[in-house]
Amino acid sequence: MSFARNKETRKLSADEFPSSLLEIPCPPSELYLRGTLPDPAQFYYLAVVGSRKYTSYGREVAERIIEGLAGYPICIVSGLALGIDGIAHQTALATGLPTVAIPGSGLSNSVLYPRTNLGLAHEILENGGALLSEYPDDLHAAPWTFPQRNRIMAGISAGTLVIEAEEKSGTLITARLALDYNRNVFAVPGSIFSAPSKGTNKLIKQGATPITSAVELLEELGLVAPVTFTTEQKQLDLELFSPDEQVILLLLNEPRAREDIMALSTLPPARTLSTLTILEIKNIIEERMGKIEKRS
């Protein structure tokens, strides 16, 4: 069966609406679907959102975390946009996770936005995923359609993971809506010197759960038992840590000042700082009297 015949848009009946969308203020009056929505009773819908102007750090984080969710009953939801959204969909497809795209336009091939991700939209459909919109099939994207679309992403998802976001961005609109809807909000910490990390760091200050790995996210979702590091593991078992974390931990064979770590690290400065932040959040290292050291 051809793509065009198999993946036509259809309007959902009222009893087909995901129940999670009926719980939010101003639920959509209409929903249009191409493809197949994974059963919300069988999958945890996780919205993954972030900056269009992502950094290499943001891309690596998105890929690594989503890859680590392989084999678990998780559906990746995003907005089909350029940047972290597209990376989230692509990584889900490569990993074998179902994914749902909610664009800021109608679902017809002639208007689907952004045009550069039309091929990605087709790939989502061919791999059993879905495109979902409250807009009529032929509605073009406009500035007002994206904030309105964000409430659908936040509402249909049980949790939202923010990878990178500047202080004023559409990504933070989705996160704030998720908080308003009493959904879980997760955020990846980043360097204090990185503009795309200012929004995520601020979300963490406001109460979002910091996430630094797929395992931490799975723990928060209750899909794996929490991991407890023993003192011996903290000191010796480097395989438990990411490659960047291993670089820093090897340098901390003795307490060092932050500037000395920056000078000795083989990582770019921004990644060194963000890795230090992650290890501090994990309670693996601490700063005492001006020097950073492993916790005993």
C-alpha positions in Angstrom: 0.0 0.0 0.0 1.4 3.4 -0.9 2.4 6.1 1.5 -0.4 8.4 0.3 -3.1 5.9 0.7 -2.0 4.4 4.0 -1.2 7.7 5.8 -4.1 10.0 5.0 -5.4 12.4 7.6 -8.5 11.5 9.5 -10.5 13.4 12.1 -10.7 11.7 15.5 -14.1 11.1 17.0 -14.7 12.4 20.5 -14.2 9.0 22.1 -10.8 8.6 20.4 -9.3 11.7 22.1 -6.4 10.8 24.4 -7.9 11.2 27.9 -4.9 13.3 29.0 -5.9 16.0 26.6 -9.4 16.2 28.1 -7.9 17.1 31.5 -6.3 20.4 30.4 -7.9 23.8 30.4 -9.2 24.6 26.9 -8.8 21.1 25.4 -8.8 20.9 21.6 -12.3 20.8 20.0 -10.9 18.8 17.1 -7.9 16.5 16.5 -6.5 15.3 13.2 -4.3 12.2 12.9 -2.0 10.6 10.4 -0.6 7.2 11.3 -1.2 5.4 14.6 -1.1 6.8 18.2 0.6 4.4 20.6 -1.8 3.3 23.3 -1.3 5.7 26.3 -2.2 2.9 28.6 0.8 1.0 27.3 3.4 3.8 26.8 4.6 6.7 28.9 4.3 9.7 26.6 7.5 11.8 27.1 7.7 15.2 25.4 11.4 16.0 24.5 11.8 19.7 23.6 14.7 22.1 23.2 16.4 24.9 21.3 16.4 25.2 17.6 19.9 26.6 17.9 21.2 23.7 19.8 24.8 23.1 20.8 26.9 20.0 20.3 26.4 19.3 24.0 22.6 19.5 23.5 22.7 17.2 20.6 24.8 14.6 22.4 22.6 14.8 25.5 19.5 14.3 23.5 20.9 11.3 21.6 22.5 9.7 24.6 19.4 9.9 26.8 16.9 8.8 24.2 19.2 5.9 23.2 19.3 4.8 26.8 15.5 4.5 26.8 15.6 1.7 24.2 13.4 -1.3 25.2 11.3 0.6 27.7 7.6 1.5 27.1 8.2 5.1 26.3 6.8 7.2 23.4 8.8 10.2 22.4 6.6 13.3 21.6 8.0 16.4 20.0 7.1 19.2 17.6 8.9 18.2 14.4 10.8 21.5 14.6 14.4 22.1 13.6 16.9 21.5 16.3 16.4 19.3 19.4 12.8 18.4 18.3 14.0 16.8 15.1 17.0 15.2 16.8 14.5 13.6 19.4 12.3 12.1 16.6 15.4 10.9 14.6 17.0 9.3 17.7 13.7 7.6 18.7 13.4 6.1 15.2 17.0 4.9 15.2 16.5 3.4 18.7 13.2 1.7 17.9 11.0 3.9 20.2 7.6 5.0 18.9 7.4 8.8 18.3 4.6 11.3 17.8 5.1 14.6 16.0 2.8 17.5 16.8 3.6 20.3 14.2 2.5 23.9 14.3 0.5 23.4 11.1 -2.0 21.1 9.4 -0.9 17.7 8.4 -1.2 17.8 4.6 2.0 17.3 2.8 1.5 20.7 1.1 1.5 22.7 4.4 3.4 20.5 6.9 6.0 22.6 8.7 8.9 22.9 8.7 9.3 21.9 5.0 12.9 20.6 5.7 11.5 18.0 8.0 8.9 16.7 5.6 11.0 13.6 4.9 11.3 13.0 8.7 7.5 13.2 9.0 7.2 10.5 6.3 9.8 8.4 8.1 7.8 8.7 11.4 4.7 7.4 9.6 6.4 4.6 7.8 7.8 3.4 11.1 4.5 3.2 12.9 4.4 6.6 14.5 2.0 9.4 14.2 1.4 13.1 13.2 -1.2 14.8 15.4 -2.7 18.3 15.1 -5.8 20.3 16.1 -5.5 22.3 12.9 -7.4 21.6 9.7 -5.4 19.6 7.2 -4.5 22.6 4.9 -3.8 25.2 7.6 -0.3 26.9 7.2 1.9 27.5 10.2 1.7 31.0 11.7 3.2 32.7 14.7 0.1 32.0 16.8 -0.1 28.3 15.9 3.1 27.3 17.8 2.2 28.5 21.4 -1.2 27.0 20.9 0.4 23.7 19.7 2.6 23.6 22.7 -0.3 23.0 25.0 -1.1 19.9 23.0 2.4 18.6 23.5 2.4 19.3 27.2 -1.1 18.0 27.7 -0.8 14.7 25.9 2.5 13.9 27.7 2.9 12.6 31.2 6.3 14.2 31.4 8.4 16.8 29.6 12.1 16.7 29.2 13.8 20.0 28.4 17.3 19.6 26.8 18.3 23.2 26.0 16.3 26.4 26.2 17.2 30.1 26.2 15.6 32.3 28.8 12.9 33.5 26.4 11.9 30.7 24.1 8.9 28.6 23.0 10.5 25.6 24.7 9.9 27.2 28.1 6.3 27.8 27.2 5.9 24.1 26.9 7.6 23.5 30.2 5.5 26.1 32.0 2.3 24.5 30.5 3.4 21.1 31.7 3.9 22.5 35.2 0.5 24.1 35.0 -1.1 20.8 34.0 0.6 19.0 37.0 2.9 17.0 34.7 6.4 15.9 35.4 9.0 18.4 34.2 12.7 17.3 33.8 15.6 19.5 32.7 19.2 18.8 31.7 21.6 21.1 33.5 24.3 22.9 31.5 27.1 25.3 31.7 26.3 28.7 33.4 28.2 30.3 30.4 25.9 28.7 27.8 22.9 30.7 26.6 20.9 27.6 25.6 21.4 26.3 29.2 20.1 29.4 31.0 16.5 28.3 30.6 17.1 24.7 31.8 19.2 25.8 34.7 16.4 28.3 35.7 13.8 25.5 35.4 15.9 23.4 37.9 16.0 26.3 40.3 12.2 26.5 40.0 11.8 22.9 40.9 12.2 20.9 37.7 13.9 17.5 38.3 17.5 17.6 37.0 18.3 14.7 34.6 21.9 13.8 33.6 21.4 10.3 32.1 18.8 7.9 30.8 19.2 5.8 34.0 18.2 8.8 36.1 15.2 9.5 33.9 14.1 5.8 34.1 14.5 6.0 37.8 12.2 9.0 38.0 9.6 7.3 35.8 9.7 4.2 38.1 10.9 1.9 35.3 14.2 0.9 37.0 15.3 0.7 40.6 17.4 3.7 41.8 21.2 3.1 41.6 23.2 3.8 44.8 26.9 4.4 44.4 29.1 2.9 47.1 32.3 4.7 48.1 34.3 2.1 46.4 32.3 2.5 43.1 32.7 6.3 43.3 36.5 5.9 43.5 37.2 2.9 41.3 34.4 1.9 38.9 34.7 4.5 36.1 32.6 2.4 33.8 29.6 3.6 35.7 30.3 7.1 34.4 30.1 8.8 31.0 33.3 9.4 29.0 33.3 13.1 29.9 32.8 12.3 33.6 35.6 9.8 33.5 38.0 12.5 32.2 37.1 14.7 35.2 37.2 12.0 37.8 40.7 10.9 36.6 41.9 14.4 37.1 40.5 14.4 40.7 43.0 11.8 42.0 43.7 14.8 44.3 41.7 17.9 45.1 42.2 20.6 42.4 41.0 24.2 41.9 38.4 24.7 39.3 40.8 26.7 37.1 43.4 23.9 37.3 40.8 21.3 36.2 39.9 23.6 33.3 43.6 23.9 32.3 44.2 20.1 32.5 41.0 18.8 31.0 41.1 17.6 27.4 37.4 18.6 27.1 36.3 21.9 25.7 35.8 24.5 28.5 32.0 24.5 28.3 31.8 20.7 28.5 34.2 20.6 31.4 32.0 23.1 33.3 28.8 21.2 32.5 30.4 17.9 33.5 31.5 19.3 36.8 27.9 20.5 37.4 26.5 17.1 36.5 28.9 15.4 38.9 28.0 17.8 41.7 24.3 17.2 41.1 25.0 13.4 41.3 26.7 14.0 44.6 30.0 12.5 43.4 32.2 15.5 43.9 32.1 18.6 46.1 33.9 21.9 46.4 35.7 22.6 49.7 38.0 25.5 50.6 38.3 26.5 47.0 39.2 23.0 45.6 37.0 20.3 44.0 37.4 16.7 45.3 35.6 13.4 45.2 33.2 12.8 48.0 34.4 10.2 50.5 
